[in-house]
Amino acid sequence: MSEENLDAKYIRMTQTPVERLICSLAVPTIVSNLITTLYNMADTFFIGKISTSASGAVGIAFSVMAVIQAIGFFFGQGSGNNISRELGRHQTDRAEKLAATGFFSALLGGLLVTIVGNAFLPQLCMLLGSTETILPYAMDYIRIILLGAPYMTASLVLNNQLRFEGSAFYGMIGLASGAVLNIVLDPIFIFVFDMGIAGAALATILSQFVSFCLLLTGIFRSGGVPIRLRNFTPTLYYFRIIAGGGFPSLCRQSVSSVAMVCLNTAARPYGDAAIAAMAIVSRITNFTNSVLLGFGQGFQPVCGFNYGARLYARVRRGFWFCVRLGTVFLLVLAAVEFAAAPVLIELFRKGDPEVLRIGVTALRFQCATYALNGWMMISNMMMQTTGKTIRASLLGVARQGIFLIPFVLILPAFIGLTGVQMAQPAADVMAFLSSVVLQLGLLREMAGEEREMAREQGEKNG
């Protein structure tokens, strides 16, 4: 990255009004998140046309995708938020080494997932909560998805690095193009070529490869930190830096995978319809949270640059802006989805009354706690971007680990299927209370650092 590009980016990230800056960075990420989530919903929609068991297979595959995402976000967030802080300090050499180390490490991690996953595929599917009737569909789908794991993990790294460098537009082009292509290819491969669920998986990995190529092009077109093999520095020092920024994401995504296994296992006694219904509800809630996630991702580079430059007031201002806007947005969507729950569930699996019955109740339970995600998600992103690894990791695993897993294991034993349906909302309430305590502590610390800076400046001027 040239000194001229760095100076221009530094001025933009540290002097543009915070609200306007976050919105400008958030719009591309919101668009890409919406389109990507829409692709996930379209995938569920088209697979739902095959059978209820095929819809259940998507729920089983969630856990595999969560592992792939865990590796990608670990190296992507780990390198990305450190890159933004290093650029805020004008340390371009370290930023380039972090970029290359994160990218190539993710490629190797994805390759390991491909090899191990295919070697133990039947056992893996059953471990993830598959029933005997879902198993053939799950194997056909996951076997192909695993082939794309190396460049899927690397794509997540590229997208995160572009965002943290303030070049979210190029990330949007890469992700959105692949998602749109996937939506087009899904019905062609599934129905025209009569490939069934394997066609959906093939459409996914082909479109993900297109995204990977476009994101890699975006890295060089954006004038940001380049990816060069000579900068690949797989040393303990750089892995420790990446781990400090990426460990919360690894925890969050890994626990999400374990939680999905527990959820599938808890739903299994109630049949394929229960697994399919919970998978559909997960898709809908992910779509709902995608806009909030986009605002948070627009906030992260602003947070990283300004925290690195010790402009703490701008960090706090950005945090409160995102929380207020996100909470209002989620309250509106919660009301809409609560009322439209039957229509939304039937959209993905029409003609199966059991899926409809289970899904509507689960979605309405989830709507009751949507608004809490505004504070939780933005708080977690702020902790991670400012390098508060332990607290960010703790909050990252709270929602789907510390609270969801025990709830999903205990509640069904007392209240049956209702326990499965309300486990996530109950976990959300507990995670929210935890996040309030942790985040208020961080805000107080930041205010203290600001006072100390003012005191030092006063002594220097005096």
TORPARO-305996 format. One line per 2 residues: number of its first residue (from 1); their letters; for each residue x, y, z of C-alpha. Coordinates in Angstrom, 3 decimals. Each point is the difference from the previous one (the first is absolute). Layout:
<zakes>
NUM> a> X Y Z | ...
</zakes>
This chain:
<zakes>
1> ms> 0.000 0.000 0.000 | 1.472 3.358 -1.049
3> ee> 0.538 2.764 2.554 | -2.356 2.229 -1.976
5> nl> -2.834 -2.575 0.144 | 0.583 -0.526 3.701
7> da> -0.109 3.723 0.779 | -3.230 0.467 -1.969
9> ky> -1.617 -2.978 1.722 | 1.180 1.148 3.427
11> ir> -1.483 3.468 -0.478 | -3.297 -1.449 -1.182
13> mt> -0.285 -2.483 2.880 | 0.977 2.418 2.765
15> qt> -1.552 3.296 -1.146 | -3.259 -0.795 -1.826
17> pv> -3.049 0.373 2.301 | -0.496 -3.356 1.671
19> er> -3.672 -0.559 -0.904 | 0.549 0.792 -3.665
21> li> 3.167 -2.095 -0.143 | -1.643 -3.053 1.580
23> cs> -2.972 0.239 -2.367 | 2.256 0.295 -3.057
25> la> 1.959 -3.078 1.099 | -3.095 -1.878 1.161
27> vp> -2.039 0.299 -3.205 | 2.253 -2.327 -2.065
29> ti> 0.192 -2.537 2.846 | -3.768 0.119 0.580
31> vs> -0.627 -0.578 -3.715 | 2.464 -2.889 -0.160
33> nl> -1.363 -1.519 3.235 | -3.596 0.256 -1.216
35> it> 0.804 -1.549 -3.356 | 2.100 -2.748 1.580
37> tl> -2.717 -0.758 2.551 | -2.602 0.131 -2.761
39> yn> 2.042 -2.621 -1.842 | -0.021 -2.167 3.146
41> ma> -3.763 0.373 0.206 | -0.367 -0.767 -3.720
43> dt> 2.137 -3.104 0.512 | -2.358 -1.113 2.783
45> ff> -3.015 0.897 -2.156 | 1.082 -2.071 -3.022
47> ig> 1.194 -2.939 2.103 | -3.334 0.104 1.831
49> ki> -1.663 -0.845 -3.329 | 1.743 -3.392 0.062
51> st> -1.256 -1.365 3.359 | -0.165 0.613 3.739
53> sa> 3.046 -2.248 0.501 | 1.955 2.104 -2.512
55> sg> -0.956 3.135 1.966 | 1.271 -1.726 3.131
57> av> 3.318 -0.681 -1.750 | 0.522 3.761 -0.287
59> gi> -0.276 0.216 3.776 | 2.655 -2.708 0.334
61> af> 2.268 1.864 -2.441 | -0.238 3.174 2.129
63> sv> 2.538 -1.472 2.393 | 2.484 -0.743 -2.783
65> ma> -0.408 3.489 -1.433 | 0.519 1.379 3.513
67> vi> 3.375 -1.788 0.217 | 1.060 1.404 -3.385
69> qa> -1.127 3.460 1.112 | 1.792 -0.400 3.342
71> ig> 3.334 -0.459 -1.777 | -0.694 2.816 -2.453
73> ff> -1.105 2.472 2.660 | 2.852 -0.969 2.318
75> fg> 2.638 0.931 -2.566 | -2.114 2.730 -1.623
77> qg> -1.047 1.863 3.142 | 3.334 -0.782 1.643
79> sg> 2.031 1.520 -2.810 | -2.585 2.645 -0.964
81> nn> -0.561 1.806 3.282 | 3.753 0.002 0.679
83> is> 0.612 1.379 -3.503 | -2.386 2.892 0.684
85> re> 1.829 0.862 3.229 | 3.417 -0.286 -1.679
87> lg> -1.139 2.295 -2.809 | -1.260 2.416 2.662
89> rh> 3.585 -0.018 1.329 | 1.508 0.231 -3.537
91> qt> 1.673 -3.457 0.365 | -0.445 -1.242 -3.593
93> dr> 2.701 -2.708 0.066 | -1.664 -1.800 2.902
95> ae> -3.391 0.391 -1.674 | 1.278 -1.708 -3.168
97> kl> 1.414 -2.940 1.964 | -3.263 -0.391 1.912
99> aa> -1.989 0.044 -3.253 | 2.085 -2.711 -1.685
101> tg> 0.253 -2.184 3.104 | -3.752 0.106 0.571
103> ff> -0.819 -0.808 -3.633 | 2.347 -2.937 -0.573
105> sa> -0.654 -1.489 3.442 | -3.737 -0.043 -0.770
107> ll> 0.633 -1.813 -3.280 | 1.943 -2.710 1.810
109> gg> -2.613 -0.239 2.756 | -2.770 -0.434 -2.576
111> ll> 1.975 -2.734 -1.750 | 0.282 -1.881 3.289
113> vt> -3.802 0.210 0.453 | -0.485 -1.447 -3.513
115> iv> 2.269 -2.984 0.663 | -1.229 -0.864 3.498
117> gn> -3.678 0.651 -0.762 | -0.134 -2.287 -3.042
119> af> 1.987 -2.718 1.769 | -2.647 -0.308 2.741
121> lp> -3.115 1.256 -1.799 | -2.665 -2.572 1.141
123> ql> 1.139 0.156 3.614 | 0.128 3.818 -0.199
125> cm> -3.588 0.267 -1.248 | -1.361 -2.231 2.757
127> ll> 2.046 1.880 2.597 | -1.568 3.258 -1.223
129> gs> -3.489 -1.300 0.806 | -1.111 -1.664 -3.250
131> te> -2.769 -2.617 -0.028 | 0.220 -3.087 -2.217
133> ti> -2.425 1.540 -2.485 | 1.909 3.308 -0.152
135> lp> 3.444 -1.672 -0.254 | 0.095 -0.625 -3.806
137> ya> -0.951 3.610 -0.711 | 2.453 1.362 2.556
139> md> 2.887 -2.049 -1.422 | -0.741 1.034 -3.587
141> yi> -0.093 3.665 1.003 | 2.923 0.159 2.440
143> ri> 2.356 -2.101 -2.151 | -0.050 2.654 -2.716
145> il> 0.013 2.977 2.373 | 3.217 -1.285 1.574
147> lg> 1.791 0.238 -3.367 | -0.380 3.767 0.092
149> ap> 1.213 0.427 3.596 | 3.522 1.333 -0.856
151> ym> -1.133 2.945 -2.107 | -3.142 0.558 2.089
153> ta> 2.153 0.611 3.087 | 2.381 2.176 -2.013
155> sl> -2.929 2.046 -1.376 | -1.090 0.850 3.528
157> vl> 3.531 1.231 0.731 | 0.054 2.201 -3.104
159> nn> -3.417 1.469 0.757 | 0.923 0.808 3.597
161> ql> 3.302 1.583 -0.992 | -1.723 2.190 -2.602
163> rf> -2.557 1.129 2.588 | 2.544 0.818 2.671
165> eg> 2.028 2.000 -2.506 | -3.080 2.100 -0.795
167> sa> -0.542 -1.563 -3.470 | -3.298 -1.769 0.656
169> fy> -1.281 0.788 -3.509 | 2.363 -2.545 -1.557
171> gm> -1.065 -2.583 2.559 | -3.621 0.667 -0.928
173> ig> 0.703 -0.596 -3.695 | 1.720 -3.321 0.734
175> la> -2.584 -1.389 2.418 | -3.085 1.314 -1.793
177> sg> 1.102 -1.283 -3.406 | 0.547 -3.491 1.349
179> av> -3.314 0.009 1.868 | -1.995 1.133 -3.047
181> ln> 1.709 -2.651 -2.134 | -0.908 -2.621 2.614
183> iv> -3.666 0.984 -0.073 | 0.018 -0.371 -3.808
185> ld> 1.848 -3.344 0.003 | -2.026 -1.641 2.792
187> pi> -3.207 -0.753 -1.973 | 2.002 -0.858 -3.132
189> fi> 2.135 -2.641 1.698 | -2.745 -1.316 2.318
191> fv> -2.906 -0.245 -2.452 | 1.195 0.493 -3.605
193> fd> 3.035 -2.278 0.353 | -1.909 -2.153 2.518
195> mg> 2.945 -0.057 2.435 | -2.137 0.413 3.109
197> ia> 1.705 1.203 3.163 | 3.439 -0.662 -1.513
199> ga> -0.845 2.650 -2.600 | -0.573 2.561 2.762
201> al> 3.400 -0.806 1.482 | 1.703 0.230 -3.406
203> at> -1.641 3.383 -0.626 | 1.336 1.164 3.370
205> il> 3.642 -0.924 -0.532 | 0.074 1.331 -3.597
207> sq> -1.463 3.344 1.048 | 2.310 0.150 3.013
209> fv> 2.973 -0.462 -2.327 | -1.178 2.932 -2.122
211> sf> -0.263 2.077 3.199 | 3.520 -1.020 0.980
213> cl> 1.423 1.141 -3.359 | -1.843 3.331 0.157
215> ll> 1.073 0.651 3.599 | 3.620 -0.751 -0.864
217> tg> -0.268 2.452 -2.901 | -1.562 2.548 2.361
219> if> 3.012 -0.165 2.324 | 2.244 1.253 -2.796
221> rs> -2.521 2.385 -1.595 | -0.771 1.740 3.310
223> gg> 3.569 1.211 0.469 | -0.023 -1.541 3.462
225> vp> 2.334 -2.425 1.730 | 1.130 -2.529 -2.657
227> ir> 0.164 -3.787 0.412 | 3.507 -1.211 -0.861
229> lr> 1.454 -3.451 0.638 | 3.334 1.526 1.071
231> nf> -1.796 1.692 2.884 | -1.386 -3.302 1.320
233> tp> 1.530 -0.120 3.480 | -1.209 -3.134 1.840
235> tl> 1.806 0.787 3.234 | -1.263 -0.292 3.546
237> yy> 0.169 3.787 0.320 | -2.411 0.703 -2.882
239> fr> -2.286 -2.914 0.854 | -0.248 1.393 3.531
241> ii> -1.027 3.408 -1.382 | -2.586 -1.582 -2.328
243> ag> -1.294 -2.199 2.814 | -0.476 3.058 2.201
245> gg> -2.356 1.514 -2.564 | -1.533 -3.182 -1.388
247> fp> -0.466 -2.219 3.033 | -3.394 1.519 0.896
249> sl> -1.247 -0.799 -3.527 | 1.396 -3.525 0.198
251> cr> -1.747 -0.527 3.327 | -3.255 1.475 -1.260
253> qs> -0.103 -2.025 -3.217 | 1.257 -3.242 1.581
255> vs> -2.547 0.217 2.788 | -2.665 0.765 -2.621
257> sv> 0.865 -3.307 -1.673 | -0.208 -1.916 3.292
259> am> -3.263 1.756 0.879 | -1.525 -0.986 -3.344
261> vc> 0.996 -3.617 0.626 | -1.691 0.147 3.405
263> ln> -3.078 1.646 -1.521 | -0.265 -2.662 -2.718
265> ta> 0.492 -2.750 2.568 | -2.687 1.470 2.251
267> ar> -2.391 0.331 -2.963 | 0.724 -3.505 -1.351
269> py> -2.512 -1.830 2.261 | -2.768 2.154 -1.508
271> gd> 0.806 -1.068 -3.576 | 1.359 1.498 -3.219
273> aa> -2.663 2.737 0.128 | 1.457 1.423 3.225
275> ia> 3.554 0.075 -1.396 | -1.253 1.600 -3.237
277> am> -2.090 2.597 1.872 | 2.887 1.081 2.225
279> ai> 2.264 0.256 -3.064 | -2.531 2.281 -1.696
281> vs> -0.311 2.199 3.093 | 3.814 0.281 0.126
283> ri> 0.029 1.249 -3.601 | -2.665 2.606 0.733
285> tn> 1.709 1.302 3.146 | 3.360 0.159 -1.827
287> ft> -1.656 2.133 -2.673 | -1.419 2.291 2.681
289> ns> 3.369 0.434 1.682 | 1.864 0.557 -3.288
291> vl> -0.856 3.720 -0.112 | 1.130 0.500 3.599
293> lg> 3.146 -1.970 -0.806 | 0.616 2.384 -2.906
295> fg> -0.184 3.031 2.294 | 2.381 -1.707 2.397
297> qg> 2.404 -0.784 -2.813 | -0.172 3.628 -1.102
299> fq> 0.867 0.999 3.568 | 2.988 -2.363 0.366
301> pv> 2.494 1.776 -2.309 | -1.024 3.345 1.517
303> cg> 0.539 -1.495 3.451 | 3.362 -1.558 -0.934
305> fn> 1.487 3.062 -1.703 | -1.114 2.434 2.687
307> yg> 0.911 -2.271 2.892 | 3.467 -0.417 -1.529
309> ar> 0.212 3.796 -0.350 | -1.248 0.370 3.635
311> ly> -3.080 1.957 -1.076 | -2.208 -1.663 2.599
313> ar> -2.884 2.474 -0.160 | -0.606 -0.960 -3.645
315> vr> -0.023 -3.689 0.960 | -2.642 0.535 2.691
317> rg> -2.099 2.210 -2.232 | -0.015 -2.648 -2.715
319> fw> -0.988 -2.693 2.487 | -3.067 1.857 1.292
321> fc> -1.078 0.961 -3.505 | 0.009 -3.660 -1.138
323> vr> -1.759 -1.254 3.128 | -2.833 2.526 -0.250
325> lg> -0.568 -0.507 -3.705 | 0.294 -3.790 0.222
327> tv> -2.426 -0.339 2.897 | -2.723 2.041 -1.695
329> fl> 0.421 -1.978 -3.208 | -0.259 -3.351 1.794
331> lv> -3.124 1.066 1.905 | -1.739 0.766 -3.301
333> la> 1.061 -3.300 -1.580 | -1.021 -1.958 3.097
335> av> -3.563 1.354 -0.264 | -0.199 -0.761 -3.724
337> ef> 1.354 -3.547 0.305 | -2.166 -0.842 3.009
339> aa> -3.110 0.847 -2.017 | 1.221 -1.618 -3.222
341> ap> 1.522 -3.141 1.569 | -2.366 -2.523 -1.708
343> vl> 0.615 1.547 -3.422 | 3.775 0.045 0.499
345> ie> 0.232 -3.637 1.116 | -2.305 -1.265 -2.743
347> lf> 2.073 1.860 -2.568 | 2.816 -2.501 0.576
349> rk> -1.946 -3.212 0.558 | -3.534 0.194 -1.331
351> gd> -2.450 -2.821 0.599 | 1.568 -1.444 3.149
353> pe> -2.238 1.001 2.950 | 2.416 -1.389 2.585
355> vl> 2.882 2.140 -1.264 | -2.358 2.990 -0.010
357> ri> -1.240 -0.606 3.545 | 3.461 -0.446 1.499
359> gv> 1.608 2.795 -2.003 | -2.600 2.681 0.745
361> ta> 0.299 -0.479 3.762 | 3.812 -0.002 -0.115
363> lr> 0.136 3.139 -2.151 | -2.411 1.894 2.270
365> fq> 2.037 -0.909 3.054 | 3.074 1.341 -1.820
367> ca> -1.730 3.274 -0.936 | -0.477 0.754 3.692
369> ty> 3.763 0.451 0.488 | 1.094 1.455 -3.367
371> al> 0.528 3.520 1.384 | 2.602 -1.236 2.509
373> ng> 2.370 -0.876 -2.841 | 0.695 3.673 -0.711
375> wm> 1.933 0.492 3.216 | 1.528 -3.505 0.022
377> mi> 1.367 -0.014 -3.537 | 1.455 3.521 -0.055
379> sn> 1.523 -0.495 3.466 | 1.674 -3.218 -1.094
381> mm> 1.392 1.643 -3.142 | 1.382 2.932 1.981
383> mq> 1.721 -2.254 2.526 | 1.554 -2.092 -2.762
385> tt> 1.154 2.946 -2.101 | 1.587 1.780 2.967
387> gk> 1.960 -3.145 0.884 | -1.915 -1.000 3.157
389> ti> 0.417 -3.665 -0.905 | -1.146 -1.705 3.198
391> ra> -3.146 2.076 0.425 | -0.847 -0.192 -3.694
393> sl> 0.472 -3.779 0.051 | -2.131 -0.361 3.121
395> lg> -2.804 2.049 -1.506 | 0.411 -1.781 -3.342
397> va> -0.652 -3.414 1.531 | -2.642 1.154 2.485
399> rq> -3.004 0.052 -2.339 | 0.421 -3.397 -1.660
401> gi> 2.371 -1.676 2.387 | -0.136 0.911 3.673
403> fl> -3.785 0.411 -0.063 | -1.507 -1.643 -3.108
405> ip> 1.633 -3.419 0.316 | -1.133 -0.559 3.621
407> fv> -3.496 1.304 -0.811 | -0.383 -2.240 -3.052
409> li> 1.159 -3.011 2.005 | -2.119 0.690 3.094
411> lp> -3.254 1.709 -1.087 | -1.292 -2.795 -2.318
413> af> 0.233 -2.443 2.889 | -2.589 2.073 1.893
415> ig> -2.198 1.590 -2.687 | 0.673 -2.150 -3.066
417> lt> 0.040 1.589 -3.449 | -0.805 3.429 1.476
419> gv> 3.378 -0.155 1.723 | 1.704 -0.396 -3.386
421> qm> -1.975 2.931 -1.432 | 0.690 2.428 2.854
423> aq> 3.612 -0.956 0.815 | 1.590 2.687 -2.204
425> pa> -2.202 2.897 1.211 | 0.652 -1.007 3.621
427> ad> 3.732 -0.047 -0.701 | -0.259 3.430 -1.646
429> vm> -1.400 1.556 3.175 | 2.853 -1.364 2.128
431> af> 2.657 0.974 -2.559 | -1.410 3.539 -0.166
433> ls> 0.283 0.453 3.758 | 3.612 -1.203 -0.131
435> sv> 0.824 2.349 -2.871 | -1.345 3.016 1.903
437> vl> 2.432 -0.633 2.859 | 3.007 -0.606 -2.289
439> ql> -0.617 2.890 -2.385 | -0.650 2.615 2.677
441> gl> 3.333 -1.006 1.528 | 1.762 0.562 -3.339
443> lr> -1.629 3.414 -0.474 | 1.145 1.044 3.485
445> em> 3.554 -1.164 -0.767 | 0.059 1.979 -3.227
447> ag> -1.216 3.129 1.786 | 2.805 -0.508 2.537
449> ee> 2.619 -0.287 -2.752 | -1.343 3.197 -1.526
451> re> 0.320 1.855 3.306 | 3.574 -1.286 0.363
453> ma> 0.842 1.259 -3.487 | -1.432 3.423 0.842
455> re> 2.035 0.098 3.212 | 3.229 -0.901 -1.843
457> qg> -0.709 2.602 -2.663 | -0.675 2.612 2.669
459> ek> 3.315 -0.770 1.738 | 1.824 0.216 -3.339
461> ng> -1.570 3.359 -0.878 | 0.540 1.291 3.531
</zakes>
